[in-house]
Amino acid sequence: MAIFIILAAIILVSSIGVVAFLNPIYSAMCLIASMLCLAGLFAQLDAHFLATVQIIVYAGAIMVLVMFLLMLLNLKYEKPKKMRTFYSIVTVLVGILFLCVILPPLNDFFSPFAGAGSQVVGDVKSMGELLYTKYVFPFEIASVLILAAMVGAVMLGKRTYGKEK
Amino acid sequence: MVPISLYMSLAAIMFTIGVVGVVIRRNSIVVFMCIELMLNSVNLSFIALSRTVENLDGQIAVFFVMVVAAAEAAVGLAIIISVFRNIKSVETTDAAELSA
């Protein structure tokens, strides 16, 4: 319980930091901290394989790609303008109102399941058994999806040498 | 033993912070990072529910969400680079040629 409270507090503060910092590098660092603490929460929920994949793929590949992009684009700070600040405050208030509306019924709905579930452990063997028997078709389609994304990213990133001449 | 309603509440709060970030921020890369925050919150709720139902299907769903998020990150950032090459800016308000 103490681990959950510490990790959840860091996640909440980092998530607000992603939105609040004007420097995009600070936002990216806050998101990396949030993802690492989320991996800790996954491990606490007995999802060991997914905790490791979260660190390797999300924090280690996707966020590194974002940091490379921020380094190459070399941006200035985002400037807050006056009308923008008013709409920002309104949006935050609407978000808080939404949470006040949706959190109590959510807690009431999930409170009967408080002590459930400790028989299933998401280790590599169980996940592999499920992935290669029941979900083998989405697994193969996911590989085609990654290939398509790779081809698309390379095509979008190329400079069009024919038109520039 | 942490009750599952705490995990679901944390996921709901993270999701709302992500939505507020997508609406507020003008930098496209920060908007992309708030979308990743929303995806992470959904991953947390999937895993918490998978533990409650005592089934591993929720964790397989998280696996595929991570695959799709990685593909989307590659393509989305390539699009941001292409737009930056044309208008020399990543602010969303600068890509307003179609509006009146």
Interface residues (C-beta under 8 A of the other chain):
Chain A: M1 F4 A8 I11 L12 S15 I16 V18 V19 P24 S27 A28 L31 S34 M35 L38 L41 F42 Q44 L45 D46 A47 F49 L50 V53 Q54 V57 Y58 A61 I62 L65 V66 L69 L70 L73 L75 E78 R84 Y87 S88 T91 V92 V94 G95 F98 L99 I102 L103 L106 N107 F109 F110 S111 F113 A114 G115 A116 G117 S118 Q119 V120 G122 S126 M127 L130 L131 K134 Y135 P138 A142 L145 I146 A148 A149 M150 G152 A153 V154 L156 G157 R159
Chain B: M1 V2 P3 I4 S5 L6 Y7 M8 S9 L10 A12 I13 M14 T16 I17 G18 V19 V20 G21 V23 I24 R25 R26 N27 I29 V30 F32 M33 C34 E36 L37 N40 N43 L44 I47 A48 S50 R51 T52 V53 E54 N55 L56 D57 Q59 I60 V62 F63 F64 M66 V67 V68 A69 A70 A71 E72 A73 A74 V75 L77 A78 I79 I80 I81 S82 F84 R85 V90 E91
